Amino acid sequence: MTDFTSDAILVDDTFIASNIIKEPKYVRTWRVILNNETLSIEIDINFDLFPMEQDKKYQVILTQSFLPEYKKSFSYAMYGKIFKIDLEQDQYQSIYISYGGLVMKMRGKLNDMSQSIKNETRCYILLRQI
């Protein structure tokens, strides 16, 4: 895993693509479910640009700034805005991010998520297969 040390990094972790949902009405966009020990991510991915495979590992970085070294290291990037944060029972929270029509939901325990994650925060998501 590449070590990008920055206060702007909200999440930097490895996930497994546990499920890929292909909706017939969306030709190029599929919903991918990514999981690790602490977080779950549901994200819409343009498969023409970044085909993903079920049961493969992916590094995911959620960051507030885009550094030049990211361009060389990651295969897929999107820029969006956090539009909703739900606090749930048992200290869980869900964070919703819109990437210009493609949507992501990240769910995890409060203490496992960066305290920098706030509503209206603009952020990049970067993905690559590892």
C-alpha atoms as a printed R data frame, in Angstrom:
    type eleno elety resid chain resno       x       y       z
1   ATOM     1    CA   MET     A     1   0.000   0.000   0.000
2   ATOM     2    CA   THR     A     2   1.286   3.441  -0.892
3   ATOM     3    CA   ASP     A     3   1.778   5.704   2.104
4   ATOM     4    CA   PHE     A     4   0.263   9.115   1.409
5   ATOM     5    CA   THR     A     5   0.537  11.009   4.672
6   ATOM     6    CA   SER     A     6  -1.712  14.017   4.744
7   ATOM     7    CA   ASP     A     7  -4.275  15.600   7.016
8   ATOM     8    CA   ALA     A     8  -6.558  15.715   3.982
9   ATOM     9    CA   ILE     A     9  -6.875  11.907   3.791
10  ATOM    10    CA   LEU     A    10 -10.203  10.811   5.234
11  ATOM    11    CA   VAL     A    11  -9.948   7.080   4.440
12  ATOM    12    CA   ASP     A    12  -7.027   4.990   3.196
13  ATOM    13    CA   ASP     A    13  -7.729   1.278   3.386
14  ATOM    14    CA   THR     A    14  -7.978  -2.025   1.526
15  ATOM    15    CA   PHE     A    15 -11.371  -3.458   0.618
16  ATOM    16    CA   ILE     A    16 -12.712  -6.585  -1.084
17  ATOM    17    CA   ALA     A    17 -15.337  -6.244  -3.817
18  ATOM    18    CA   SER     A    18 -17.922  -8.537  -2.259
19  ATOM    19    CA   ASN     A    19 -20.718  -7.915  -4.772
20  ATOM    20    CA   ILE     A    20 -21.231  -6.272  -8.165
21  ATOM    21    CA   ILE     A    21 -24.776  -5.331  -9.120
22  ATOM    22    CA   LYS     A    22 -25.486  -4.826 -12.825
23  ATOM    23    CA   GLU     A    23 -28.730  -2.931 -13.372
24  ATOM    24    CA   PRO     A    24 -30.097  -3.392 -16.930
25  ATOM    25    CA   LYS     A    25 -31.236   0.245 -17.204
26  ATOM    26    CA   TYR     A    26 -27.681   1.519 -16.569
27  ATOM    27    CA   VAL     A    27 -25.420   0.299 -19.366
28  ATOM    28    CA   ARG     A    28 -22.061   1.665 -18.159
29  ATOM    29    CA   THR     A    29 -22.623   2.065 -14.425
30  ATOM    30    CA   TRP     A    30 -22.640  -0.783 -11.932
31  ATOM    31    CA   ARG     A    31 -23.000  -0.684  -8.173
32  ATOM    32    CA   VAL     A    32 -20.075  -2.244  -6.325
33  ATOM    33    CA   ILE     A    33 -20.134  -3.319  -2.679
34  ATOM    34    CA   LEU     A    34 -16.723  -3.063  -0.997
35  ATOM    35    CA   ASN     A    35 -16.073  -4.355   2.526
36  ATOM    36    CA   ASN     A    36 -13.290  -4.640   5.052
37  ATOM    37    CA   GLU     A    37 -13.215  -5.269   8.804
38  ATOM    38    CA   THR     A    38 -14.462  -1.804   9.762
39  ATOM    39    CA   LEU     A    39 -16.146  -0.109   6.770
40  ATOM    40    CA   SER     A    40 -18.659  -0.922   4.064
41  ATOM    41    CA   ILE     A    41 -18.882   1.043   0.805
42  ATOM    42    CA   GLU     A    42 -21.585   0.951  -1.869
43  ATOM    43    CA   ILE     A    43 -20.414   2.904  -4.902
44  ATOM    44    CA   ASP     A    44 -21.537   3.472  -8.479
45  ATOM    45    CA   ILE     A    45 -18.630   2.827 -10.872
46  ATOM    46    CA   ASN     A    46 -18.352   3.522 -14.605
47  ATOM    47    CA   PHE     A    47 -17.249   0.075 -15.760
48  ATOM    48    CA   ASP     A    48 -16.135   1.341 -19.167
49  ATOM    49    CA   LEU     A    49 -13.416   3.303 -17.364
50  ATOM    50    CA   PHE     A    50 -12.683   0.968 -14.449
51  ATOM    51    CA   PRO     A    51 -13.870  -2.639 -14.717
52  ATOM    52    CA   MET     A    52 -13.848  -4.256 -11.282
53  ATOM    53    CA   GLU     A    53 -13.973  -7.917 -10.352
54  ATOM    54    CA   GLN     A    54 -15.803  -9.585  -7.512
55  ATOM    55    CA   ASP     A    55 -13.622 -10.980  -4.686
56  ATOM    56    CA   LYS     A    56 -10.620  -8.870  -5.747
57  ATOM    57    CA   LYS     A    57  -8.848  -6.438  -3.397
58  ATOM    58    CA   TYR     A    58  -8.860  -2.694  -3.974
59  ATOM    59    CA   GLN     A    59  -7.164   0.199  -2.265
60  ATOM    60    CA   VAL     A    60  -9.556   3.071  -1.635
61  ATOM    61    CA   ILE     A    61  -8.490   6.577  -0.658
62  ATOM    62    CA   LEU     A    62 -10.987   9.288   0.206
63  ATOM    63    CA   THR     A    63  -9.139  12.594   0.321
64  ATOM    64    CA   GLN     A    64  -9.809  16.313   0.277
65  ATOM    65    CA   SER     A    65  -6.875  17.098  -2.006
66  ATOM    66    CA   PHE     A    66  -5.495  15.505  -5.151
67  ATOM    67    CA   LEU     A    67  -1.709  15.143  -5.156
68  ATOM    68    CA   PRO     A    68   0.289  14.579  -8.394
69  ATOM    69    CA   GLU     A    69   1.541  11.172  -7.205
70  ATOM    70    CA   TYR     A    70  -2.062   9.931  -7.097
71  ATOM    71    CA   LYS     A    71  -2.288  10.197 -10.882
72  ATOM    72    CA   LYS     A    72   0.533   7.692 -11.319
73  ATOM    73    CA   SER     A    73  -0.680   5.275  -8.649
74  ATOM    74    CA   PHE     A    74  -4.452   5.013  -9.089
75  ATOM    75    CA   SER     A    75  -6.595   3.764 -11.966
76  ATOM    76    CA   TYR     A    76  -9.863   5.537 -11.161
77  ATOM    77    CA   ALA     A    77 -10.718   8.860  -9.528
78  ATOM    78    CA   MET     A    78 -13.880  10.889  -8.985
79  ATOM    79    CA   TYR     A    79 -14.524  14.272  -7.358
80  ATOM    80    CA   GLY     A    80 -17.658  14.898  -5.340
81  ATOM    81    CA   LYS     A    81 -19.319  16.283  -2.251
82  ATOM    82    CA   ILE     A    82 -20.634  14.778   0.971
83  ATOM    83    CA   PHE     A    83 -24.343  15.578   0.948
84  ATOM    84    CA   LYS     A    84 -25.692  13.590   3.887
85  ATOM    85    CA   ILE     A    85 -24.462  12.052   7.130
86  ATOM    86    CA   ASP     A    86 -26.753   9.749   9.111
87  ATOM    87    CA   LEU     A    87 -25.975   8.821  12.694
88  ATOM    88    CA   GLU     A    88 -27.365   5.380  13.410
89  ATOM    89    CA   GLN     A    89 -27.780   3.145  16.418
90  ATOM    90    CA   ASP     A    90 -24.785   1.470  18.044
91  ATOM    91    CA   GLN     A    91 -22.374   4.292  17.137
92  ATOM    92    CA   TYR     A    92 -22.574   3.680  13.376
93  ATOM    93    CA   GLN     A    93 -22.804   6.394  10.765
94  ATOM    94    CA   SER     A    94 -23.508   6.422   7.041
95  ATOM    95    CA   ILE     A    95 -21.928   9.017   4.787
96  ATOM    96    CA   TYR     A    96 -23.389   9.774   1.355
97  ATOM    97    CA   ILE     A    97 -21.284  11.341  -1.395
98  ATOM    98    CA   SER     A    98 -22.415  12.460  -4.845
99  ATOM    99    CA   TYR     A    99 -19.927  12.293  -7.709
100 ATOM   100    CA   GLY     A   100 -21.912  14.158 -10.348
101 ATOM   101    CA   GLY     A   101 -24.689  11.573 -10.516
102 ATOM   102    CA   LEU     A   102 -22.728   8.565  -9.324
103 ATOM   103    CA   VAL     A   103 -23.405   8.000  -5.635
104 ATOM   104    CA   MET     A   104 -21.483   6.402  -2.784
105 ATOM   105    CA   LYS     A   105 -22.555   5.303   0.691
106 ATOM   106    CA   MET     A   106 -19.901   4.546   3.300
107 ATOM   107    CA   ARG     A   107 -20.961   2.971   6.596
108 ATOM   108    CA   GLY     A   108 -18.897   2.321   9.702
109 ATOM   109    CA   LYS     A   109 -18.451   2.979  13.394
110 ATOM   110    CA   LEU     A   110 -17.852   6.571  14.433
111 ATOM   111    CA   ASN     A   111 -14.452   5.834  15.958
112 ATOM   112    CA   ASP     A   112 -13.295   4.121  12.731
113 ATOM   113    CA   MET     A   113 -13.965   7.192  10.564
114 ATOM   114    CA   SER     A   114 -11.982  10.387  10.306
115 ATOM   115    CA   GLN     A   115 -13.280  13.264  12.387
116 ATOM   116    CA   SER     A   116 -12.650  15.471   9.310
117 ATOM   117    CA   ILE     A   117 -15.668  13.988   7.534
118 ATOM   118    CA   LYS     A   118 -18.320  16.696   7.569
119 ATOM   119    CA   ASN     A   119 -21.409  17.516   5.518
120 ATOM   120    CA   GLU     A   120 -20.686  19.604   2.387
121 ATOM   121    CA   THR     A   121 -17.011  18.489   2.356
122 ATOM   122    CA   ARG     A   122 -15.639  18.154  -1.182
123 ATOM   123    CA   CYS     A   123 -13.494  15.078  -1.718
124 ATOM   124    CA   TYR     A   124 -11.855  12.753  -4.200
125 ATOM   125    CA   ILE     A   125 -12.165   8.999  -4.204
126 ATOM   126    CA   LEU     A   126  -9.273   7.050  -5.688
127 ATOM   127    CA   LEU     A   127  -9.321   3.331  -6.465
128 ATOM   128    CA   ARG     A   128  -6.893   0.745  -7.726
129 ATOM   129    CA   GLN     A   129  -6.754  -3.021  -7.750
130 ATOM   130    CA   ILE     A   130  -4.034  -4.533  -5.570
